[in-house]
Amino acid sequence: MQTLPTPLIITYLTLLGTTIASFLTCLTSRRQSGESILTGRSHCQTCGHPLHPTDLIPIISYLTHKGRCRYCHAQIPFTCLTAELWGAILYPAIFLHFGWSCNTLMWLIAGTLLLSLSLIDAQEQIIPNPILLLLALNRLIFLPLSDTPIRQELTSILTGTLIIPTVMLFLTLLMDKLMKRETMGGGDLKLLYVLGLYLNWKNMFFMLFISCLLGLIWIAVRKTFNKQADPTIAFGPFLSIGCLAAVWFADPFITWYIHLF
């Protein structure tokens, strides 16, 4: 496998990423409508018409039909395209960063689970516990396979899992009391603890910074186009993006920042 040309691997992972992302959007849609995720053909959620294989080509079908159903011309959710684009970028990016290693497989699985919970949270404002458990289990399974000494990995996990999420928990409880409303969902806090299994405390700080920044930008954009928009947002997608951004950019950014002084 390691003798395969890199462009071929990137092409394969791009196709795999878009296909899995498309499948996840289908599962999320069926979960929301109460349909079985195991049986039944793919169909338009508006008119119910079964979809032809040419309607199911990730990214291309959406662009070809201009984001609308070919049969009833109803608008297809933009999240379908964004999820497929994320899959197309994420899978090859993970391989290019980690190469042929167990970390590649671990982060491919983690990235898929983060995309799944992000789609669900964006639509239902909930982060399912089974996905959080799978995320934690994924990290623990690959822990003994890491090139880093197990003692160092456990130290990183303890600091990442306990310090930042616990501080956020106390801050959230304090803000809830002061503002007399929920400021951060319980699912988001649980996700923070799980992501602490993957990131050390420095990377967790970077993740929170990116997540909060993107969340504030999103709120500002929504307010610009809709003055009556609800200021509350699903924070799971932003935590997921922040986590994945930390994988690539946290260490270089921290190194650059330290050298400023």
Accessible surface in RSA format (square Angstrom, percent):
REM  Atomic radii and reference values for relative SASA: ProtOr
REM  Chains: A
REM  Algorithm: Lee & Richards
REM  Probe-radius: 1.40
REM  Slices: 20
REM RES _ NUM      All-atoms   Total-Side   Main-Chain    Non-polar    All polar
REM                ABS   REL    ABS   REL    ABS   REL    ABS   REL    ABS   REL
RES MET A   1   155.60  80.6 116.68  77.2  38.92  92.7  89.89  76.4  65.71  87.1
RES GLN A   2   134.40  75.2 110.68  80.9  23.71  56.5  26.43  56.3 107.97  81.9
RES THR A   3   132.47  94.2 102.03 103.4  30.44  72.6  85.73 115.2  46.74  70.7
RES LEU A   4    68.58  38.2  60.10  43.0   8.48  21.3  60.63  42.6   7.95  21.4
RES PRO A   5    78.77  57.4  67.80  61.8  10.97  39.9  78.77  65.0   0.00   0.0
RES THR A   6    67.91  48.3  64.27  65.2   3.64   8.7  30.99  41.6  36.92  55.8
RES PRO A   7    97.02  70.7  89.90  81.9   7.12  25.9  96.06  79.3   0.96   6.0
RES LEU A   8    96.99  54.0  92.93  66.5   4.06  10.2  96.43  67.7   0.56   1.5
RES ILE A   9    14.59   8.3  12.07   9.0   2.51   6.1  14.59  10.5   0.00   0.0
RES ILE A  10    41.13  23.4  41.13  30.6   0.00   0.0  41.13  29.6   0.00   0.0
RES THR A  11    73.21  52.1  69.00  70.0   4.21  10.0  48.29  64.9  24.93  37.7
RES TYR A  12   133.35  62.3 130.55  74.3   2.80   7.3  97.00  72.9  36.34  44.8
RES LEU A  13    15.06   8.4  15.06  10.8   0.00   0.0  15.06  10.6   0.00   0.0
RES THR A  14    40.88  29.1  40.88  41.4   0.00   0.0  35.06  47.1   5.82   8.8
RES LEU A  15   111.43  62.1 111.01  79.4   0.42   1.0 111.43  78.3   0.00   0.0
RES LEU A  16    57.84  32.2  53.74  38.4   4.10  10.3  57.54  40.4   0.30   0.8
RES GLY A  17     0.00   0.0   0.00   N/A   0.00   0.0   0.00   0.0   0.00   0.0
RES THR A  18     8.40   6.0   8.40   8.5   0.00   0.0   4.42   5.9   3.98   6.0
RES THR A  19    75.57  53.7  74.61  75.6   0.95   2.3  57.68  77.5  17.89  27.0
RES ILE A  20    48.69  27.7  47.74  35.6   0.95   2.3  48.69  35.1   0.00   0.0
RES ALA A  21     0.38   0.3   0.08   0.1   0.30   0.7   0.08   0.1   0.30   0.8
RES SER A  22    25.99  22.0  23.90  31.9   2.09   4.8   3.70   7.9  22.29  31.2
RES PHE A  23   115.46  57.8 108.74  67.4   6.72  17.5 114.68  69.5   0.78   2.2
RES LEU A  24    16.23   9.0  15.91  11.4   0.32   0.8  15.91  11.2   0.32   0.9
RES THR A  25    16.88  12.0  12.11  12.3   4.77  11.4   6.89   9.3   9.99  15.1
RES CYS A  26    39.41  29.8  32.06  35.8   7.35  17.3  22.08  55.9  17.33  18.7
RES LEU A  27    40.42  22.5  39.34  28.1   1.09   2.7  39.55  27.8   0.87   2.3
RES THR A  28     4.18   3.0   2.77   2.8   1.40   3.3   1.88   2.5   2.29   3.5
RES SER A  29    27.15  22.9  24.49  32.7   2.66   6.1  19.35  41.2   7.80  10.9
RES ARG A  30    15.07   6.3  15.07   7.7   0.00   0.0   2.66   3.6  12.41   7.5
RES ARG A  31   101.16  42.5  80.68  41.1  20.48  48.8  31.58  43.2  69.58  42.2
RES GLN A  32   103.98  58.1  75.32  55.0  28.66  68.2  25.43  54.1  78.55  59.6
RES SER A  33    63.55  53.7  24.86  33.2  38.68  89.1  36.50  77.7  27.05  37.9
RES GLY A  34    67.93  83.8   0.00   N/A  67.93  83.8  34.51  94.7  33.42  74.8
RES GLU A  35    61.54  35.3  46.26  35.0  15.28  36.4  35.68  69.0  25.86  21.1
RES SER A  36    57.45  48.5  38.88  51.9  18.56  42.8  39.64  84.4  17.80  24.9
RES ILE A  37    89.21  50.8  72.58  54.1  16.63  40.1  72.58  52.3  16.63  45.1
RES LEU A  38   159.66  88.9 125.10  89.5  34.55  86.9 129.48  90.9  30.18  81.2
RES THR A  39    93.57  66.6  83.77  84.9   9.80  23.4  72.95  98.0  20.62  31.2
RES GLY A  40    65.03  80.2   0.00   N/A  65.03  80.2  37.39 102.6  27.64  61.9
RES ARG A  41   156.16  65.6 141.38  72.1  14.78  35.2  76.48 104.5  79.68  48.3
RES SER A  42    36.46  30.8  28.38  37.9   8.08  18.6   8.06  17.2  28.41  39.8
RES HIS A  43    49.05  26.8  38.41  26.7  10.64  27.2  33.61  34.6  15.43  18.0
RES CYS A  44    14.18  10.7   7.80   8.7   6.38  15.0   7.14  18.1   7.04   7.6
RES GLN A  45    97.82  54.7  63.90  46.7  33.92  80.8  47.22 100.5  50.60  38.4
RES THR A  46    97.97  69.7  64.28  65.2  33.69  80.3  48.08  64.6  49.89  75.4
RES CYS A  47    60.79  46.0  22.54  25.1  38.25  89.9  30.24  76.6  30.55  32.9
RES GLY A  48    40.94  50.5   0.00   N/A  40.94  50.5  23.06  63.3  17.88  40.0
RES HIS A  49    80.69  44.1  75.87  52.7   4.82  12.3  54.95  56.6  25.74  30.0
RES PRO A  50    58.62  42.7  56.19  51.2   2.43   8.8  56.19  46.4   2.43  15.1
RES LEU A  51    35.66  19.9  32.06  22.9   3.60   9.0  32.07  22.5   3.59   9.7
RES HIS A  52    88.59  48.4  86.40  60.1   2.19   5.6  59.45  61.3  29.13  33.9
RES PRO A  53    93.66  68.3  85.29  77.7   8.37  30.4  87.78  72.5   5.88  36.5
RES THR A  54    73.39  52.2  67.70  68.6   5.69  13.6  61.32  82.4  12.08  18.3
RES ASP A  55    19.68  13.8   5.46   5.4  14.22  33.6   5.42  12.8  14.25  14.2
RES LEU A  56    78.59  43.8  63.59  45.5  15.00  37.7  68.99  48.5   9.60  25.8
RES ILE A  57    76.61  43.6  72.67  54.1   3.93   9.5  74.76  53.8   1.84   5.0
RES PRO A  58    29.72  21.7  22.05  20.1   7.67  27.9  23.80  19.7   5.92  36.8
RES ILE A  59    32.07  18.2  31.61  23.5   0.46   1.1  31.61  22.8   0.46   1.3
RES ILE A  60   104.55  59.5 103.14  76.8   1.41   3.4 104.44  75.2   0.11   0.3
RES SER A  61     8.73   7.4   5.98   8.0   2.75   6.3   8.01  17.1   0.72   1.0
RES TYR A  62    26.90  12.6  23.33  13.3   3.57   9.3  20.46  15.4   6.44   7.9
RES LEU A  63   107.87  60.1  92.06  65.9  15.81  39.7  93.94  66.0  13.93  37.5
RES THR A  64    90.51  64.4  63.83  64.7  26.68  63.6  59.53  80.0  30.98  46.8
RES HIS A  65    47.80  26.1  34.60  24.1  13.19  33.8  27.56  28.4  20.24  23.6
RES LYS A  66   176.90  86.3 153.89  94.4  23.00  54.8 106.42  95.8  70.47  75.1
RES GLY A  67     1.29   1.6   0.00   N/A   1.29   1.6   1.23   3.4   0.05   0.1
RES ARG A  68   104.96  44.1 104.50  53.3   0.45   1.1  22.65  31.0  82.30  49.9
RES CYS A  69     8.27   6.3   3.73   4.2   4.54  10.7   7.48  19.0   0.79   0.8
RES ARG A  70   106.95  44.9  86.36  44.0  20.59  49.0  36.80  50.3  70.15  42.5
RES TYR A  71    71.19  33.2  39.21  22.3  31.98  83.2  39.36  29.6  31.84  39.2
RES CYS A  72    48.06  36.4  21.07  23.5  26.99  63.4  27.26  69.1  20.80  22.4
RES HIS A  73   120.72  66.0 115.06  80.0   5.67  14.5  76.46  78.8  44.27  51.5
RES ALA A  74    24.06  22.1  14.59  22.5   9.47  21.5  23.75  33.5   0.31   0.8
RES GLN A  75   105.96  59.3  84.43  61.7  21.53  51.3  52.03 110.8  53.93  40.9
RES ILE A  76    50.48  28.7  49.22  36.7   1.26   3.0  50.36  36.3   0.11   0.3
RES PRO A  77    78.88  57.5  68.45  62.4  10.43  37.9  78.78  65.0   0.10   0.6
RES PHE A  78   127.94  64.0 120.69  74.8   7.25  18.9 120.69  73.2   7.25  20.8
RES THR A  79    52.76  37.5  52.68  53.4   0.08   0.2  48.77  65.5   3.99   6.0
RES CYS A  80    30.01  22.7  30.01  33.5   0.00   0.0   7.50  19.0  22.52  24.3
RES LEU A  81    15.06   8.4  15.06  10.8   0.00   0.0  15.06  10.6   0.00   0.0
RES THR A  82    44.42  31.6  43.21  43.8   1.21   2.9  35.79  48.1   8.63  13.0
RES ALA A  83     2.02   1.9   0.25   0.4   1.77   4.0   2.02   2.8   0.00   0.0
RES GLU A  84    14.20   8.2  14.20  10.7   0.00   0.0   0.00   0.0  14.20  11.6
RES LEU A  85    73.86  41.1  73.86  52.8   0.00   0.0  73.86  51.9   0.00   0.0
RES TRP A  86   103.49  41.5 102.87  49.8   0.62   1.5  79.55  42.4  23.94  38.8
RES GLY A  87     0.47   0.6   0.00   N/A   0.47   0.6   0.47   1.3   0.00   0.0
RES ALA A  88    14.85  13.7  10.52  16.2   4.33   9.9  10.54  14.8   4.31  11.4
RES ILE A  89   108.24  61.6 103.21  76.9   5.03  12.1 107.07  77.1   1.17   3.2
RES LEU A  90     9.28   5.2   7.67   5.5   1.60   4.0   9.28   6.5   0.00   0.0
RES TYR A  91     9.47   4.4   9.47   5.4   0.00   0.0   6.78   5.1   2.69   3.3
RES PRO A  92    11.58   8.4  11.58  10.6   0.00   0.0  11.58   9.6   0.00   0.0
RES ALA A  93    26.98  24.8  22.24  34.3   4.74  10.8  25.74  36.2   1.24   3.3
RES ILE A  94     0.80   0.5   0.80   0.6   0.00   0.0   0.80   0.6   0.00   0.0
RES PHE A  95    17.33   8.7  16.86  10.4   0.48   1.2  16.86  10.2   0.48   1.4
RES LEU A  96   114.66  63.9  83.97  60.1  30.69  77.1  86.54  60.8  28.12  75.7
RES HIS A  97    86.20  47.1  54.22  37.7  31.98  81.8  34.19  35.2  52.01  60.5
RES PHE A  98    49.11  24.6  28.10  17.4  21.01  54.7  33.16  20.1  15.96  45.7
RES GLY A  99    24.58  30.3   0.00   N/A  24.58  30.3  23.56  64.6   1.02   2.3
RES TRP A 100   112.33  45.1  77.64  37.6  34.69  81.4  74.38  39.7  37.95  61.6
RES SER A 101    43.12  36.4  19.07  25.4  24.06  55.4  31.45  67.0  11.68  16.4
RES CYS A 102    54.44  41.2  45.48  50.7   8.96  21.1   9.13  23.1  45.31  48.9
RES ASN A 103    50.19  34.6  49.19  47.5   1.00   2.4   1.31   3.1  48.88  47.2
RES THR A 104    13.13   9.3  13.13  13.3   0.00   0.0  13.13  17.6   0.00   0.0
RES LEU A 105    95.60  53.2  94.27  67.4   1.33   3.3  95.28  66.9   0.32   0.9
RES MET A 106     8.70   4.5   8.70   5.8   0.00   0.0   7.78   6.6   0.92   1.2
RES TRP A 107    13.29   5.3  13.29   6.4   0.00   0.0   6.32   3.4   6.97  11.3
RES LEU A 108    24.79  13.8  24.22  17.3   0.57   1.4  24.54  17.2   0.25   0.7
RES ILE A 109    66.13  37.6  62.90  46.9   3.23   7.8  66.08  47.6   0.05   0.1
RES ALA A 110     0.79   0.7   0.79   1.2   0.00   0.0   0.79   1.1   0.00   0.0
RES GLY A 111     0.40   0.5   0.00   N/A   0.40   0.5   0.00   0.0   0.40   0.9
RES THR A 112    28.09  20.0  26.61  27.0   1.48   3.5  25.54  34.3   2.55   3.9
RES LEU A 113    25.51  14.2  25.48  18.2   0.03   0.1  25.51  17.9   0.00   0.0
RES LEU A 114     1.24   0.7   1.24   0.9   0.00   0.0   1.24   0.9   0.00   0.0
RES LEU A 115    24.77  13.8  20.35  14.6   4.43  11.1  24.09  16.9   0.69   1.8
RES SER A 116    16.30  13.8  16.30  21.8   0.00   0.0   3.32   7.1  12.98  18.2
RES LEU A 117     0.00   0.0   0.00   0.0   0.00   0.0   0.00   0.0   0.00   0.0
RES SER A 118    14.24  12.0  13.54  18.1   0.71   1.6  12.00  25.5   2.24   3.1
RES LEU A 119    14.68   8.2  13.71   9.8   0.98   2.5  14.54  10.2   0.14   0.4
RES ILE A 120    11.71   6.7  11.71   8.7   0.00   0.0  11.71   8.4   0.00   0.0
RES ASP A 121     5.55   3.9   5.55   5.5   0.00   0.0   0.00   0.0   5.55   5.5
RES ALA A 122    51.85  47.7  27.34  42.2  24.52  55.8  28.98  40.8  22.87  60.6
RES GLN A 123    62.42  34.9  36.20  26.5  26.22  62.4  21.16  45.0  41.27  31.3
RES GLU A 124    56.59  32.5  31.35  23.7  25.24  60.1  20.37  39.4  36.22  29.6
RES GLN A 125   112.39  62.8  84.91  62.1  27.47  65.4  49.50 105.4  62.89  47.7
RES ILE A 126    85.74  48.8  79.83  59.5   5.92  14.3  85.74  61.7   0.00   0.0
RES ILE A 127     9.51   5.4   2.42   1.8   7.09  17.1   2.42   1.7   7.09  19.2
RES PRO A 128    12.87   9.4   7.72   7.0   5.15  18.7  12.87  10.6   0.00   0.0
RES ASN A 129    76.36  52.7  73.20  70.7   3.16   7.6  20.47  49.3  55.89  54.0
RES PRO A 130    87.81  64.0  85.12  77.6   2.69   9.8  87.19  72.0   0.62   3.9
RES ILE A 131    18.26  10.4  18.26  13.6   0.00   0.0  18.26  13.1   0.00   0.0
RES LEU A 132     8.26   4.6   8.26   5.9   0.00   0.0   8.26   5.8   0.00   0.0
RES LEU A 133   126.24  70.3 122.92  87.9   3.32   8.4 123.23  86.5   3.02   8.1
RES LEU A 134    90.49  50.4  88.33  63.2   2.16   5.4  88.33  62.0   2.16   5.8
RES LEU A 135     0.32   0.2   0.32   0.2   0.00   0.0   0.32   0.2   0.00   0.0
RES ALA A 136    20.89  19.2  20.89  32.2   0.00   0.0  20.89  29.4   0.00   0.0
RES LEU A 137    94.84  52.8  92.67  66.3   2.17   5.5  94.44  66.3   0.40   1.1
RES ASN A 138     8.47   5.8   4.84   4.7   3.62   8.7   6.54  15.7   1.93   1.9
RES ARG A 139    14.52   6.1  14.52   7.4   0.00   0.0   0.02   0.0  14.50   8.8
RES LEU A 140    91.04  50.7  81.89  58.6   9.15  23.0  82.16  57.7   8.88  23.9
RES ILE A 141    99.10  56.4  85.75  63.9  13.34  32.2  92.93  66.9   6.16  16.7
RES PHE A 142    20.28  10.1  18.27  11.3   2.01   5.2  18.27  11.1   2.01   5.7
RES LEU A 143    18.09  10.1  16.24  11.6   1.84   4.6  16.24  11.4   1.84   5.0
RES PRO A 144    98.51  71.8  68.74  62.7  29.77 108.2  72.57  59.9  25.94 161.2
RES LEU A 145    97.46  54.3  80.74  57.8  16.72  42.0  85.45  60.0  12.01  32.3
RES SER A 146    24.59  20.8   4.71   6.3  19.89  45.8   5.43  11.6  19.17  26.9
RES ASP A 147   140.32  98.3 105.77 105.3  34.55  81.7  42.38  99.7  97.94  97.7
RES THR A 148    49.21  35.0  40.41  41.0   8.81  21.0  14.00  18.8  35.21  53.2
RES PRO A 149    87.23  63.6  75.26  68.6  11.97  43.5  87.23  72.0   0.00   0.0
RES ILE A 150    87.84  50.0  83.12  61.9   4.72  11.4  83.12  59.9   4.72  12.8
RES ARG A 151   198.64  83.4 196.94 100.4   1.70   4.0  68.83  94.1 129.81  78.7
RES GLN A 152   109.96  61.5 103.39  75.6   6.57  15.6  35.98  76.6  73.98  56.1
RES GLU A 153    20.43  11.7  19.64  14.9   0.78   1.9   1.73   3.3  18.70  15.3
RES LEU A 154    82.31  45.8  82.26  58.9   0.05   0.1  82.26  57.8   0.05   0.1
RES THR A 155    76.20  54.2  75.24  76.3   0.97   2.3  55.42  74.4  20.79  31.4
RES SER A 156    34.31  29.0  29.74  39.7   4.57  10.5  21.54  45.9  12.77  17.9
RES ILE A 157    16.33   9.3  15.34  11.4   0.99   2.4  16.33  11.8   0.00   0.0
RES LEU A 158   104.67  58.3 103.64  74.1   1.03   2.6 103.85  72.9   0.82   2.2
RES THR A 159    37.44  26.6  36.87  37.4   0.56   1.3  34.98  47.0   2.45   3.7
RES GLY A 160     0.00   0.0   0.00   N/A   0.00   0.0   0.00   0.0   0.00   0.0
RES THR A 161    21.72  15.4  21.72  22.0   0.00   0.0  21.72  29.2   0.00   0.0
RES LEU A 162    97.05  54.0  94.99  68.0   2.06   5.2  95.18  66.8   1.87   5.0
RES ILE A 163    81.40  46.3  75.52  56.3   5.89  14.2  81.40  58.6   0.00   0.0
RES ILE A 164     4.72   2.7   4.66   3.5   0.05   0.1   4.72   3.4   0.00   0.0
RES PRO A 165     0.03   0.0   0.03   0.0   0.00   0.0   0.03   0.0   0.00   0.0
RES THR A 166    43.80  31.2  43.80  44.4   0.00   0.0  37.81  50.8   5.99   9.1
RES VAL A 167    77.61  51.1  74.69  67.6   2.91   7.0  77.46  67.3   0.14   0.4
RES MET A 168    38.57  20.0  38.57  25.5   0.00   0.0  25.27  21.5  13.30  17.6
RES LEU A 169    55.21  30.7  55.21  39.5   0.00   0.0  55.21  38.8   0.00   0.0
RES PHE A 170   132.99  66.5 128.60  79.7   4.38  11.4 128.94  78.2   4.05  11.6
RES LEU A 171    88.83  49.5  88.73  63.5   0.10   0.3  88.83  62.4   0.00   0.0
RES THR A 172     7.54   5.4   4.87   4.9   2.66   6.4   4.54   6.1   3.00   4.5
RES LEU A 173    99.61  55.5  93.40  66.8   6.21  15.6  93.51  65.7   6.11  16.4
RES LEU A 174    94.54  52.6  88.83  63.6   5.71  14.3  93.64  65.8   0.90   2.4
RES MET A 175    79.28  41.1  79.28  52.5   0.00   0.0  58.43  49.7  20.85  27.6
RES ASP A 176    37.20  26.1  32.86  32.7   4.34  10.3  18.11  42.6  19.08  19.0
RES LYS A 177   160.62  78.4 144.50  88.7  16.12  38.4 101.42  91.3  59.20  63.1
RES LEU A 178   119.61  66.6  94.13  67.3  25.48  64.0  96.66  67.9  22.94  61.7
RES MET A 179    84.92  44.0  61.37  40.6  23.55  56.1  63.91  54.3  21.01  27.8
RES LYS A 180   180.24  87.9 145.37  89.2  34.87  83.0 114.28 102.9  65.96  70.3
RES ARG A 181   126.55  53.1 112.81  57.5  13.74  32.7  65.09  89.0  61.45  37.2
RES GLU A 182   122.07  70.1 100.08  75.7  21.99  52.3  32.74  63.3  89.32  72.9
RES THR A 183    51.54  36.7  17.52  17.8  34.02  81.1  18.93  25.4  32.62  49.3
RES MET A 184    23.05  11.9  14.00   9.3   9.04  21.5  14.78  12.6   8.26  10.9
RES GLY A 185    21.01  25.9   0.00   N/A  21.01  25.9  16.12  44.2   4.89  11.0
RES GLY A 186    40.91  50.4   0.00   N/A  40.91  50.4  31.87  87.5   9.04  20.2
RES GLY A 187    18.26  22.5   0.00   N/A  18.26  22.5   8.78  24.1   9.48  21.2
RES ASP A 188    15.19  10.6  14.57  14.5   0.62   1.5   0.61   1.4  14.58  14.5
RES LEU A 189    18.66  10.4  18.65  13.3   0.01   0.0  18.65  13.1   0.01   0.0
RES LYS A 190    93.83  45.8  91.55  56.2   2.28   5.4  64.21  57.8  29.62  31.6
RES LEU A 191     0.00   0.0   0.00   0.0   0.00   0.0   0.00   0.0   0.00   0.0
RES LEU A 192     0.00   0.0   0.00   0.0   0.00   0.0   0.00   0.0   0.00   0.0
RES TYR A 193    62.79  29.3  61.66  35.1   1.12   2.9  54.33  40.8   8.45  10.4
RES VAL A 194    18.41  12.1  17.38  15.7   1.03   2.5  18.41  16.0   0.00   0.0
RES LEU A 195     1.17   0.7   1.17   0.8   0.00   0.0   1.17   0.8   0.00   0.0
RES GLY A 196     0.18   0.2   0.00   N/A   0.18   0.2   0.00   0.0   0.18   0.4
RES LEU A 197    24.85  13.8  23.85  17.1   1.00   2.5  23.85  16.8   1.00   2.7
RES TYR A 198    23.21  10.8   0.96   0.5  22.25  57.9   2.36   1.8  20.85  25.7
RES LEU A 199     6.30   3.5   4.33   3.1   1.97   4.9   5.71   4.0   0.59   1.6
RES ASN A 200    50.55  34.9  48.20  46.6   2.35   5.7   8.57  20.6  41.98  40.6
RES TRP A 201   100.97  40.5 100.97  48.9   0.00   0.0  76.20  40.6  24.77  40.2
RES LYS A 202    91.54  44.7  88.60  54.4   2.94   7.0  42.25  38.0  49.29  52.5
RES ASN A 203    15.61  10.8  15.61  15.1   0.00   0.0   0.00   0.0  15.61  15.1
RES MET A 204     0.00   0.0   0.00   0.0   0.00   0.0   0.00   0.0   0.00   0.0
RES PHE A 205   113.15  56.6 109.22  67.7   3.93  10.2 109.47  66.4   3.68  10.5
RES PHE A 206    19.10   9.6  13.17   8.2   5.93  15.4  18.39  11.1   0.71   2.0
RES MET A 207     0.00   0.0   0.00   0.0   0.00   0.0   0.00   0.0   0.00   0.0
RES LEU A 208    17.74   9.9  17.59  12.6   0.15   0.4  17.68  12.4   0.06   0.2
RES PHE A 209   115.36  57.7 107.07  66.3   8.29  21.6 114.40  69.4   0.96   2.7
RES ILE A 210    33.21  18.9  33.21  24.7   0.00   0.0  33.21  23.9   0.00   0.0
RES SER A 211     0.00   0.0   0.00   0.0   0.00   0.0   0.00   0.0   0.00   0.0
RES CYS A 212    56.65  42.9  53.16  59.3   3.49   8.2  23.13  58.6  33.52  36.1
RES LEU A 213    77.12  42.9  74.42  53.2   2.70   6.8  76.25  53.5   0.87   2.3
RES LEU A 214    55.70  31.0  53.86  38.5   1.84   4.6  53.86  37.8   1.84   4.9
RES GLY A 215     2.48   3.1   0.00   N/A   2.48   3.1   2.48   6.8   0.00   0.0
RES LEU A 216   118.46  66.0 113.62  81.3   4.83  12.1 113.89  80.0   4.57  12.3
RES ILE A 217    88.08  50.1  85.19  63.5   2.89   7.0  88.07  63.4   0.00   0.0
RES TRP A 218   117.26  47.1 116.01  56.2   1.24   2.9 104.68  55.8  12.58  20.4
RES ILE A 219    45.59  25.9  45.54  33.9   0.04   0.1  45.59  32.8   0.00   0.0
RES ALA A 220    56.60  52.0  48.39  74.7   8.21  18.7  54.97  77.4   1.62   4.3
RES VAL A 221    62.41  41.1  60.41  54.7   2.00   4.8  62.30  54.1   0.11   0.3
RES ARG A 222    67.13  28.2  61.78  31.5   5.35  12.7  26.81  36.6  40.32  24.4
RES LYS A 223    73.57  35.9  73.42  45.0   0.15   0.4  49.56  44.6  24.01  25.6
RES THR A 224    93.60  66.6  73.57  74.6  20.03  47.7  53.37  71.7  40.23  60.8
RES PHE A 225   172.21  86.2 136.23  84.4  35.98  93.6 141.45  85.8  30.76  88.0
RES ASN A 226    77.64  53.5  73.45  71.0   4.19  10.1  22.58  54.4  55.06  53.2
RES LYS A 227   152.08  74.2 137.45  84.3  14.63  34.8  91.64  82.5  60.44  64.4
RES GLN A 228   160.67  89.8 134.28  98.1  26.39  62.8  56.96 121.2 103.71  78.7
RES ALA A 229    12.20  11.2   5.64   8.7   6.56  14.9  10.31  14.5   1.89   5.0
RES ASP A 230    84.43  59.1  73.66  73.3  10.77  25.5  35.93  84.5  48.51  48.4
RES PRO A 231    79.35  57.8  72.57  66.2   6.78  24.6  74.20  61.3   5.15  32.0
RES THR A 232    72.30  51.4  60.53  61.4  11.77  28.0  57.44  77.2  14.86  22.5
RES ILE A 233    37.33  21.2  15.23  11.3  22.10  53.3  18.63  13.4  18.70  50.7
RES ALA A 234    13.94  12.8   5.07   7.8   8.87  20.2   8.30  11.7   5.64  15.0
RES PHE A 235    30.57  15.3  29.68  18.4   0.89   2.3  29.68  18.0   0.89   2.6
RES GLY A 236     0.00   0.0   0.00   N/A   0.00   0.0   0.00   0.0   0.00   0.0
RES PRO A 237    24.42  17.8  23.92  21.8   0.50   1.8  24.14  19.9   0.28   1.7
RES PHE A 238    25.79  12.9  25.79  16.0   0.00   0.0  25.79  15.6   0.00   0.0
RES LEU A 239     0.00   0.0   0.00   0.0   0.00   0.0   0.00   0.0   0.00   0.0
RES SER A 240     3.96   3.3   3.96   5.3   0.00   0.0   3.96   8.4   0.00   0.0
RES ILE A 241    50.19  28.6  49.10  36.6   1.10   2.6  49.18  35.4   1.01   2.7
RES GLY A 242     0.00   0.0   0.00   N/A   0.00   0.0   0.00   0.0   0.00   0.0
RES CYS A 243     0.18   0.1   0.18   0.2   0.00   0.0   0.00   0.0   0.18   0.2
RES LEU A 244    15.87   8.8  15.63  11.2   0.23   0.6  15.87  11.1   0.00   0.0
RES ALA A 245    17.69  16.3  13.12  20.2   4.57  10.4  16.93  23.8   0.76   2.0
RES ALA A 246     1.55   1.4   0.00   0.0   1.55   3.5   0.00   0.0   1.55   4.1
RES VAL A 247    23.95  15.8   5.37   4.9  18.58  44.8  10.11   8.8  13.83  37.5
RES TRP A 248    53.65  21.5  43.90  21.2   9.75  22.9  39.36  21.0  14.29  23.2
RES PHE A 249   123.97  62.0 123.40  76.4   0.57   1.5 123.57  74.9   0.40   1.2
RES ALA A 250     0.01   0.0   0.00   0.0   0.01   0.0   0.00   0.0   0.01   0.0
RES ASP A 251    87.23  61.1  84.36  84.0   2.87   6.8  31.27  73.6  55.96  55.8
RES PRO A 252    81.60  59.5  68.40  62.4  13.20  48.0  76.80  63.4   4.81  29.9
RES PHE A 253    84.07  42.1  78.93  48.9   5.14  13.4  83.88  50.9   0.19   0.6
RES ILE A 254    34.95  19.9  34.11  25.4   0.84   2.0  34.95  25.2   0.00   0.0
RES THR A 255    72.51  51.6  69.81  70.8   2.70   6.4  47.18  63.4  25.32  38.3
RES TRP A 256   140.83  56.5 133.72  64.7   7.12  16.7 118.16  63.0  22.67  36.8
RES TYR A 257   109.30  51.0 109.30  62.2   0.00   0.0  71.99  54.1  37.31  46.0
RES ILE A 258   100.64  57.3  94.95  70.7   5.69  13.7  97.24  70.0   3.40   9.2
RES HIS A 259   139.53  76.3 110.60  76.9  28.92  74.0  83.35  85.9  56.18  65.4
RES LEU A 260   102.32  57.0  68.42  48.9  33.90  85.2  71.16  50.0  31.16  83.8
RES PHE A 261   180.87  90.5 117.29  72.6  63.58 165.5 152.20  92.3  28.67  82.1
END  Absolute sums over single chains surface
CHAIN  1 A    15128.1      12888.0       2240.1      10950.7       4177.4
END  Absolute sums over all chains
TOTAL         15128.1      12888.0       2240.1      10950.7       4177.4
